[in-house]
Structures are given as structure tokens and as C-alpha cells.
Amino acid sequence: MTNAKEIVKYIAMNENESEAINVCEALEGMREDAKIEGEVRKLMKQVIKKVQKGQDCAAIANALEEDELYIHRIVDVVKDHAPEYSEDAIYQELVEKERLL
């Protein structure tokens, strides 16, 4: 269950002066954000495994059926974090650089 601090933070981040956001909308938005984060993290983990195997961007994009430019941006960040490949650090940098969420 989501705690009250997360709900308040989400409302504050998404509140528009001309419209109020209710708690249900906030929870729905948080669920959607979590879904997107999960999808990005799954793709990121797949890319990390393929980079560790020495595959190039074109091969990774083809195997994952994703846009090569999108995969290239992820690979660049992943390679910056080699050899540790900290998933949290990579994800955080992707979000900051690419505004993925």
C-alpha cells in the first residue's frame, strides 16, 4: 500500500493552479508511473545482459525489437556504469538524462 507521504508528494508535483487533483487521480498516476518504471527497468536489465555479452546496439535493438536510437541511449549509460552495472544508478541516470518517466 502506498503511504501518505508519497501521495502528498505526487499531488504536489502534479498539481496545477487551475485544477485540483484528488487522491484517486494521484493513486492512478502513481500506478501508471510504477508501471512505466517497471517496463523501463525490465528493458534496462535486458540491455545490461546483452552489453555484458558484447553485443552492439544494432544487435540489441534487433533482438529486443526496439528502436536502435533508443537502445543506443540506454547502452551509453550502461557502459558508463561498467563493470559494476548498478541497476539503480543506471535507472536514475536514464531518468535524469532522458526524462523517461
C-alpha positions as CSV (number, residue, x, y, z in Angstrom):
1,M,0.0,0.0,0.0
2,T,1.2,3.5,-0.8
3,N,2.0,5.7,2.2
4,A,0.5,9.2,2.7
5,K,3.8,11.0,2.1
6,E,4.1,9.5,-1.4
7,I,0.5,10.6,-2.2
8,V,1.1,14.1,-0.9
9,K,4.4,14.3,-2.8
10,Y,2.7,13.1,-6.0
11,I,-0.1,15.6,-5.6
12,A,2.3,18.5,-5.0
13,M,4.4,17.5,-8.1
14,N,1.4,17.3,-10.4
15,E,-0.9,20.0,-9.0
16,N,-1.9,22.6,-11.5
17,E,-3.1,26.0,-10.3
18,S,-6.2,25.8,-12.4
19,E,-7.3,22.4,-11.3
20,A,-7.2,20.3,-8.1
21,I,-6.2,16.7,-8.2
22,N,-7.9,14.2,-6.0
23,V,-6.4,11.3,-4.2
24,C,-7.9,8.7,-6.7
25,E,-6.2,10.5,-9.6
26,A,-3.0,10.7,-7.6
27,L,-3.0,7.0,-6.9
28,E,-3.9,6.2,-10.5
29,G,-1.0,8.4,-11.7
30,M,1.4,6.7,-9.2
31,R,0.3,3.3,-10.5
32,E,1.0,4.4,-14.1
33,D,4.4,5.8,-13.1
34,A,5.2,2.5,-11.4
35,K,4.1,0.5,-14.5
36,I,6.4,2.7,-16.7
37,E,9.3,2.3,-14.3
38,G,8.9,-1.4,-14.3
39,E,8.9,-1.5,-18.1
40,V,12.0,0.7,-18.3
41,R,13.8,-1.4,-15.7
42,K,13.0,-4.6,-17.5
43,L,14.3,-3.3,-20.8
44,M,17.4,-1.8,-19.0
45,K,18.2,-5.2,-17.4
46,Q,17.9,-6.9,-20.8
47,V,20.2,-4.3,-22.3
48,I,22.7,-4.7,-19.5
49,K,22.9,-8.5,-20.1
50,K,23.4,-8.1,-23.8
51,V,26.1,-5.4,-23.3
52,Q,27.9,-7.7,-20.9
53,K,27.8,-10.4,-23.7
54,G,29.5,-7.9,-26.0
55,Q,26.5,-7.2,-28.3
56,D,26.4,-4.0,-30.2
57,C,23.4,-1.5,-30.3
58,A,22.0,-2.8,-33.6
59,A,22.0,-6.4,-32.4
60,I,20.5,-5.5,-29.1
61,A,17.8,-3.4,-30.7
62,N,17.0,-6.1,-33.2
63,A,16.8,-8.8,-30.5
64,L,14.6,-6.7,-28.3
65,E,12.6,-5.3,-31.2
66,E,13.2,-1.7,-30.0
67,D,14.3,1.4,-31.8
68,E,18.0,1.4,-32.3
69,L,18.4,5.1,-31.2
70,Y,16.5,4.4,-28.0
71,I,18.7,1.4,-27.3
72,H,21.8,3.3,-28.1
73,R,21.0,6.0,-25.5
74,I,20.5,3.2,-22.9
75,V,23.7,1.4,-23.9
76,D,25.7,4.7,-23.5
77,V,24.5,5.0,-19.9
78,V,25.0,1.3,-19.2
79,K,28.6,1.4,-20.5
80,D,29.3,4.4,-18.3
81,H,28.5,2.2,-15.3
82,A,30.6,-0.8,-16.2
83,P,31.8,-3.0,-14.7
84,E,29.5,-2.6,-11.7
85,Y,26.3,-2.1,-13.7
86,S,24.4,-0.8,-10.7
87,E,20.8,-1.1,-11.8
88,D,19.6,1.7,-9.5
89,A,22.3,4.1,-10.6
90,I,21.7,3.3,-14.3
91,Y,18.0,3.8,-13.9
92,Q,18.4,7.1,-12.1
93,E,20.8,8.4,-14.8
94,L,18.4,7.4,-17.5
95,V,15.5,9.2,-15.8
96,E,17.6,12.3,-15.3
97,K,19.0,12.3,-18.9
98,E,16.1,11.1,-20.9
99,R,13.1,12.1,-18.8
100,L,11.8,8.5,-19.2
101,L,9.1,8.9,-16.6
